[in-house]
């Protein structure tokens, strides 16, 4: 997994705007990255485990896409719509000792998600995003993604329907969760468009003796390598081999009972167009079923223009090193030609005055191209410049140029006046380090600079967020450790130097450098994994 730093000091996260585009920087930027940066330049790797629809880490019987969707369903279905409790809240990871949640699907799913789990990406948001990504990886419909789910932190009530659960009780579970009979048929049919029944979990259904290390999966439809409606058409034409329809013990044929309960809906699902439309809708409703205390965002669409600041630091001369890249959406229909595109930054000083041009170059790695879900394509342009420390920076605009026509367009961050940058606090990444000892534990040394006019007696604090194991679940707690920085006295004129040391045994840990006072600010969400292994002299 490639670590990304965003070392600019920023104000509080900006709100969503009506068009569902985020205003940068946003606390949802991490999830937007996981959703969009699927392959190529600066890929985040969230889709690596579903690189093909059938991929299962080369383990017999395993299909990651199906497991991700199953995890979402099992987590959601115990929602109580009337009471506003339960739903997709990651309680499933506390409920794996229940008979209604057999198999390794849930632990396998979180095992992969764990590398992405942090303060900006809750376990429940990752489950929801996983449903969207898995469906897309199989060529299925777009499942819109909203963020803002809050993890339950404990088990919820039981009630996931099992293969032997009769139709009345199964429907009761769906109705309690806020779905009707048509929804039940659609959700089961769509959920069983990929995957199958594992012999180690359900030997009575598969007719195959349970044997550890020799798992056999009987698929729900003949071809589970893509997301399609064979589970419906094969049922309607009497040629299905769905193990939940043809099991010898009819008590275990839950799909048969559910599908026969509303054949009119099944006939609607028998066309590819209807199937994709209905599946996209029911999956979106499934992952958006949350406790009433949770307020989800609008649907998050990819940024049209998204900045990434890799470093904003002070050099030995007292000037600012400012580097990063600009990601431009070049998906078909945007009107952009990736090969006829140039980008320039226009930045204002810390008083908001002037427009200094900063050139960019198209990234060479992977030709600067990044692929996302549903055919999304992005092209990135890198910048690296020096800014006078005496005048600083407050914001920048992005100037888009079409070289062939010399047409230009200015992007101002959703009409907010520009992409804000705060140079009150600077994170000195190049002189900081993560010194790993003989064990998994390491000592991190973080160096920072604060402008003299902002330092004074205002406290500077390292807020280190680490994962700590919790009994009863694979989802660790996120524990914040606060440590005060100390002034070192080694800084160019106009700046105050600070340093702090802290121990960590979590190489995925994140940290903020927070300046207190009347106008607090912070360099947020930095990665321990991005730190150099040895500290350079300041």
C-alpha positions in Angstrom: 0.0 0.0 0.0 1.4 3.4 -1.0 1.2 6.0 1.7 0.2 9.5 0.8 1.1 12.6 2.8 -0.9 15.8 2.8 1.4 18.0 4.7 -0.4 21.4 4.4 -1.9 22.9 7.5 -5.6 23.2 6.9 -8.6 24.7 8.6 -11.7 22.6 9.6 -13.0 20.3 6.9 -15.3 22.1 4.5 -18.9 21.0 4.0 -20.5 19.3 1.1 -22.1 21.5 -1.6 -25.4 20.8 -3.2 -24.0 19.1 -6.3 -22.5 16.3 -4.1 -19.0 17.5 -5.0 -16.8 17.9 -2.0 -15.1 21.1 -1.1 -11.4 20.6 -0.6 -10.1 19.8 2.0 -12.8 17.5 3.3 -12.8 14.9 6.1 -14.2 12.6 3.4 -11.2 13.0 1.1 -9.7 9.7 2.3 -12.9 7.7 1.4 -13.1 9.6 -1.9 -9.5 8.4 -2.6 -10.4 4.8 -1.8 -13.4 5.1 -4.1 -11.6 6.6 -7.0 -7.9 5.7 -6.9 -8.3 2.1 -8.0 -5.4 1.5 -10.4 -2.4 3.3 -11.9 -0.8 6.5 -10.6 -1.0 6.8 -6.8 -3.4 3.9 -6.5 -4.7 3.3 -3.0 -5.3 -0.4 -3.6 -8.8 -0.8 -2.2 -9.9 -2.9 -5.1 -6.8 -5.1 -5.1 -8.7 -7.9 -3.4 -11.4 -7.8 -6.1 -9.0 -7.3 -9.0 -11.3 -9.7 -10.9 -14.8 -10.6 -9.9 -13.8 -14.2 -9.2 -10.6 -13.4 -7.3 -10.3 -15.1 -3.9 -6.7 -14.8 -2.9 -6.1 -18.1 -4.7 -8.0 -19.9 -2.0 -10.4 -22.7 -3.1 -14.0 -21.8 -2.9 -13.4 -18.1 -2.0 -14.8 -15.2 -3.9 -13.9 -11.9 -2.3 -16.6 -9.8 -4.1 -19.3 -12.1 -2.9 -18.0 -12.0 0.7 -17.9 -8.2 0.7 -21.6 -8.0 -0.4 -22.5 -10.7 2.1 -20.9 -8.8 4.9 -22.9 -5.7 4.0 -26.2 -7.7 4.1 -25.5 -9.5 7.3 -24.6 -6.3 9.0 -27.6 -4.4 7.8 -30.5 -6.8 8.0 -30.9 -6.6 11.8 -31.9 -2.9 11.5 -35.1 -1.9 13.3 -36.6 0.9 11.2 -39.3 1.8 13.7 -36.8 2.1 16.6 -34.1 3.6 14.4 -31.5 1.1 15.7 -29.0 -1.2 14.0 -28.3 -1.3 10.3 -25.0 -1.0 8.6 -22.9 -0.1 11.6 -20.1 -2.7 11.7 -21.8 -4.6 14.6 -21.4 -7.7 12.4 -17.7 -7.9 13.5 -18.9 -8.4 17.1 -21.4 -11.1 16.1 -19.3 -13.8 14.5 -20.0 -16.4 17.3 -23.6 -16.6 16.2 -25.0 -19.5 14.1 -26.6 -17.0 11.8 -23.2 -15.7 10.7 -21.2 -18.8 9.8 -18.0 -18.9 7.6 -14.8 -16.9 7.1 -16.4 -14.2 4.9 -16.5 -11.6 7.6 -13.1 -12.1 9.1 -11.6 -12.3 5.5 -13.4 -9.1 4.6 -12.1 -7.1 7.6 -8.7 -8.6 7.3 -8.3 -6.8 4.0 -10.2 -3.6 5.2 -8.0 -3.3 8.3 -5.2 -1.6 6.4 -7.6 1.2 5.4 -9.4 1.5 8.7 -8.7 4.8 10.5 -10.3 7.9 11.9 -11.3 9.0 8.3 -12.6 5.6 7.3 -14.9 3.8 9.8 -15.3 0.0 9.5 -19.0 0.5 8.5 -18.1 3.0 5.8 -15.6 0.5 4.5 -18.2 -2.2 4.4 -20.6 0.1 2.4 -17.8 1.1 0.1 -16.9 -2.6 -0.3 -20.4 -3.4 -1.6 -20.0 -0.6 -4.2 -16.5 -1.6 -5.2 -17.3 -5.4 -5.4 -20.4 -4.8 -7.5 -18.4 -2.6 -9.9 -15.6 -5.1 -10.0 -18.0 -7.7 -11.3 -19.4 -5.4 -14.0 -22.6 -4.7 -12.1 -24.5 -1.4 -11.7 -23.2 1.7 -10.0 -23.9 1.7 -6.3 -23.8 5.3 -5.1 -21.7 5.8 -2.0 -22.4 8.0 0.9 -20.2 8.5 4.0 -20.6 9.2 7.6 -21.4 5.8 9.2 -20.5 5.4 12.9 -19.3 2.0 14.1 -21.5 0.4 16.8 -18.6 -0.8 19.0 -20.7 -3.7 20.3 -23.0 -6.5 19.1 -26.5 -5.8 17.9 -29.5 -8.0 18.2 -29.7 -11.3 16.4 -32.0 -11.9 13.5 -30.2 -12.7 10.3 -32.5 -15.1 8.3 -30.9 -18.5 7.8 -31.6 -21.1 5.1 -34.0 -23.0 7.4 -35.9 -19.8 8.4 -39.5 -20.0 7.1 -40.8 -17.4 4.7 -43.0 -15.6 7.2 -40.1 -15.0 9.6 -37.7 -14.1 6.8 -40.2 -11.5 5.5 -40.7 -10.2 9.0 -36.9 -9.5 9.3 -37.0 -7.6 6.0 -40.1 -5.6 7.0 -38.6 -4.8 10.4 -35.5 -3.5 8.6 -37.7 -1.3 6.3 -38.1 -3.4 3.2 -41.1 -5.0 1.7 -41.6 -8.4 -0.1 -40.5 -7.0 -3.5 -37.4 -5.6 -1.9 -36.6 -8.9 -0.3 -36.8 -10.8 -3.6 -34.6 -8.2 -5.3 -32.0 -8.0 -2.5 -31.7 -11.8 -2.4 -31.5 -12.2 -6.2 -29.0 -9.4 -6.5 -26.9 -10.6 -3.6 -26.8 -14.1 -5.1 -25.7 -12.9 -8.6 -22.2 -13.9 -7.5 -20.9 -16.4 -4.9 -22.3 -19.6 -3.7 -22.7 -22.0 -0.7 -19.6 -23.3 1.0 -19.4 -27.0 1.9 -17.5 -26.3 5.1 -20.3 -24.0 6.3 -23.4 -25.8 5.0 -22.7 -29.5 4.4 -26.5 -30.2 4.8 -27.2 -27.9 1.8 -24.3 -28.9 -0.5 -24.5 -32.6 0.3 -20.7 -32.4 0.7 -19.0 -33.6 3.9 -17.5 -30.7 5.8 -13.7 -31.0 5.6 -11.3 -28.3 6.8 -8.9 -27.3 4.0 -11.1 -28.8 1.3 -13.9 -26.3 0.8 -16.1 -26.7 -2.2 -18.5 -23.9 -3.3 -21.7 -24.6 -5.2 -22.5 -21.4 -7.1 -25.9 -19.7 -7.1 -25.8 -19.5 -10.9 -23.8 -21.2 -13.7 -21.5 -18.3 -14.2 -20.4 -16.2 -11.2 -17.5 -14.5 -12.9 -19.6 -11.4 -13.6 -22.6 -9.7 -12.1 -25.7 -10.8 -14.1 -29.2 -12.2 -13.7 -28.6 -15.8 -14.3 -29.8 -16.6 -10.8 -33.2 -15.3 -11.9 -33.4 -16.6 -15.5 -32.2 -20.1 -14.5 -34.8 -20.2 -11.7 -37.6 -19.1 -14.0 -36.7 -21.6 -16.8 -36.4 -24.5 -14.4 -32.7 -25.1 -15.1 -31.2 -23.7 -11.9 -28.6 -25.5 -9.8 -28.8 -22.9 -7.1 -28.1 -24.9 -3.9 -30.7 -22.9 -2.0 -33.3 -24.0 -4.5 -32.4 -27.6 -5.2 -31.2 -28.9 -1.8 -32.5 -32.3 -1.0 -33.9 -31.0 2.3 -36.6 -28.6 1.1 -36.6 -26.9 4.5 -33.2 -25.4 3.5 -34.3 -24.0 0.1 -34.7 -20.4 1.2 -34.1 -18.9 -2.3 -36.8 -21.1 -3.6 -39.3 -19.9 -1.1 -38.3 -16.2 -1.5 -38.3 -16.3 -5.3 -41.7 -18.1 -5.5 -43.2 -15.5 -3.1 -43.3 -12.8 -5.8 -42.8 -14.2 -9.3 -43.9 -10.9 -10.8 -40.8 -9.2 -9.4 -38.7 -12.2 -10.6 -40.0 -11.7 -14.1 -39.0 -8.0 -13.9 -35.6 -9.0 -12.8 -35.3 -11.4 -15.8 -34.2 -8.6 -18.1 -30.7 -7.3 -17.8 -31.8 -3.7 -17.8 -34.3 -4.1 -15.0 -31.9 -6.3 -13.1 -29.1 -3.8 -13.1 -31.4 -0.9 -12.3 -33.2 -2.7 -9.5 -29.9 -4.1 -8.1 -28.2 -0.7 -8.1 -31.2 0.7 -6.2 -31.6 -2.1 -3.6 -27.9 -2.2 -2.8 -27.8 1.6 -2.3 -30.8 1.3 0.0 -29.1 -1.6 1.8 -25.9 0.2 2.6 -27.7 3.4 3.4 -29.8 1.7 6.1 -28.2 3.1 9.3 -29.2 4.0 12.8 -31.3 7.2 13.1 -28.5 8.9 15.0 -26.3 8.7 11.8 -26.5 11.5 9.2 -25.0 10.3 5.9 -23.5 12.7 3.4 -24.8 13.3 0.0 -23.7 10.8 -2.6 -20.0 11.4 -3.0 -19.0 12.0 -6.6 -15.3 12.1 -7.7 -13.7 15.5 -7.5 -13.5 17.2 -10.9 -10.2 18.8 -9.7 -8.5 17.5 -6.6 -5.2 18.8 -5.1 -2.7 16.7 -3.1 -0.1 18.5 -1.1 2.8 16.2 -0.5 4.9 18.7 1.4 4.7 22.2 2.8 7.9 22.7 4.9 10.6 25.2 5.7 14.0 25.0 4.0 17.4 26.0 5.5 17.0 29.5 4.0 13.6 30.2 5.6 11.6 29.7 2.5 8.7 27.2 1.9 9.1 24.0 -0.1 5.7 23.4 -1.7 5.1 20.2 -3.7 2.3 17.8 -4.7 0.0 17.1 -7.6 -3.3 18.0 -9.1 -5.7 15.3 -10.1 -7.9 16.1 -13.1 -11.0 14.0 -14.0 -10.7 12.9 -17.6 -13.5 10.4 -17.7 -15.4 10.1 -21.0 -18.0 12.8 -21.1 -16.0 15.4 -19.2 -14.8 17.1 -22.4 -11.2 16.7 -21.4 -8.6 15.1 -23.6 -5.8 13.7 -21.3 -3.3 14.3 -24.2 -4.4 17.9 -24.7 -4.3 19.2 -21.2 -2.0 21.4 -19.1 -2.3 22.7 -15.6 -0.8 25.8 -13.8 -1.3 26.8 -10.1 -1.9 30.5 -9.2 -1.1 31.1 -5.5 -1.8 34.1 -3.3 0.5 35.1 -0.4 -0.6 34.7 3.2 -2.5 38.0 3.0 -4.5 36.7 0.1 -2.8 39.0 -2.4 -1.2 38.3 -5.8 -1.3 35.4 -8.3 2.0 33.7 -8.6 2.2 31.1 -11.3 3.5 27.6 -10.5 4.0 25.3 -13.5 3.2 21.6 -13.4 4.3 18.6 -15.3 2.2 15.6 -16.2 3.3 12.7 -13.9 5.5 10.2 -15.6 4.8 7.2 -13.4 1.9 5.2 -15.1 1.7 8.2 -17.5 0.0 10.0 -14.6 -3.2 8.0 -15.2 -5.4 6.6 -12.5 -8.4 4.4 -13.1 -11.5 4.3 -10.9 -14.9 2.6 -10.6 -17.4 2.6 -13.4 -14.9 3.7 -16.1 -13.6 6.7 -14.2 -10.3 8.1 -15.4 -8.0 10.7 -13.9 -4.7 12.3 -15.0 -2.3 14.0 -12.6 0.1 16.9 -12.9 2.9 17.3 -10.4 4.4 20.6 -9.0 7.4 21.4 -6.9 8.3 25.0 -6.1 9.8 27.4 -3.5 7.7 30.1 -1.9 9.3 33.1 -0.1 8.9 32.4 3.6 8.4 36.1 4.3 5.2 36.3 2.2 4.0 32.7 2.4 0.8 31.2 0.9 -2.9 31.3 1.8 -4.6 29.7 -1.2 -4.3 28.8 -4.8 -6.4 28.5 -8.0 -6.0 25.8 -10.6 -5.7 27.0 -14.2 -6.7 24.4 -16.8 -5.3 24.9 -20.3 -6.2 23.2 -23.6 -2.9 23.7 -25.5 -4.4 23.0 -29.0 -6.9 25.9 -28.6 -5.2 27.9 -25.9 -8.6 27.9 -24.1 -8.3 28.3 -20.3 -10.5 27.6 -17.3 -10.0 28.6 -13.7 -11.0 26.2 -10.9 -11.7 27.9 -7.5 -12.8 25.0 -5.3 -16.5 25.0 -5.9 -16.8 28.8 -6.0 -15.2 29.1 -2.5 -12.5 31.4 -3.7 -9.7 28.9 -4.0 -8.0 25.9 -2.4 -6.9 27.1 1.1 -3.5 26.5 2.5 -2.4 27.5 5.9 1.3 28.1 6.6 1.1 28.8 10.3 2.3 25.3 11.1 4.7 23.4 8.9 5.5 19.7 9.2 9.1 19.0 8.6 8.8 15.6 7.0 12.3 15.3 5.7 13.9 15.8 9.1 11.4 13.6 11.0 11.7 9.8 11.2 10.3 6.5 12.3 13.1 4.4 14.0 11.9 0.8 14.2 13.5 -1.3 16.9 14.0 -5.1 17.2 10.3 -5.6 17.9 7.3 -4.1 16.2 7.6 -1.0 18.4 9.2 2.1 17.0 10.0 5.6 18.1 8.8 8.5 15.9 10.5 11.9 16.0 8.3 14.7 14.6 9.8 18.1 13.8 7.6 21.1 13.1 7.9 24.8 12.5 5.5 27.5 13.7 5.5 31.1 12.5 6.8 33.4 15.2 3.7 35.6 15.1 1.5 32.5 15.8 3.7 30.6 18.3 3.8 32.6 21.5 2.5 30.5 24.4 0.1 28.6 22.2 0.5 24.8 22.8 1.7 22.6 20.0 0.5 19.0 20.4 1.1 15.7 18.7 -2.1 13.7 18.5 -1.1 10.1 17.6 -4.0 7.8 16.8 -3.1 4.1 17.1 -5.0 0.8 16.7 -5.4 -1.2 19.9 -6.8 -4.7 19.9 -10.2 -5.3 21.5 -11.6 -8.5 22.9 -14.5 -10.0 21.0 -13.9 -8.3 17.6 -11.4 -8.0 14.8 -12.0 -4.3 14.7 -9.4 -2.5 16.9 -10.1 0.6 19.0 -8.6 3.9 17.7 -6.8 5.4 20.7 -5.5 8.9 20.7 -2.3 9.7 22.6 -1.5 13.4 23.0 2.1 14.6 23.6 3.3 18.2 23.9 6.0 19.4 21.5 9.0 21.2 22.9 10.8 24.2 21.4 14.3 23.4 20.1 15.5 26.9 19.3 16.9 25.8 15.9 15.0 27.8 13.3 15.5 30.5 10.7 14.3 34.0 11.6 10.6 34.4 11.7 10.0 30.8 12.8 10.0 28.7 16.0 11.2 25.1 15.8 9.5 22.3 17.8 10.2 18.6 18.2 8.4 15.6 19.9 9.1 11.9 20.3 6.5 9.2 20.8 6.4 5.4 20.8 4.1 3.4 18.6 3.6 -0.3 17.7 1.2 0.6 14.9 2.9 1.2 11.6 -0.5 2.3 10.2 -0.9 5.0 12.8 -1.9 8.5 11.9 -1.1 11.8 13.6 -2.1 15.4 13.7 0.2 18.4 14.7 -2.3 20.7 16.4 -1.6 24.3 17.3 -3.9 25.7 20.1 -4.9 29.2 20.9 -7.7 31.5 19.8 -7.2 30.5 16.1 -6.4 26.8 16.3 -5.1 25.0 13.2 -3.5 21.6 12.5 -1.5 19.6 10.0 -3.9 16.6 9.9 -4.0 13.0 9.1 -0.3 12.3 8.5 1.0 8.7 8.2 3.6 7.1 10.3 4.3 4.8 7.4 5.4 7.8 5.3 8.2 8.8 7.7 11.9 8.3 6.8 13.7 5.5 8.7 16.4 7.8 9.9 16.3 11.4 11.1 18.3 14.0 9.1 19.8 17.0 10.7 17.5 20.1 10.9 
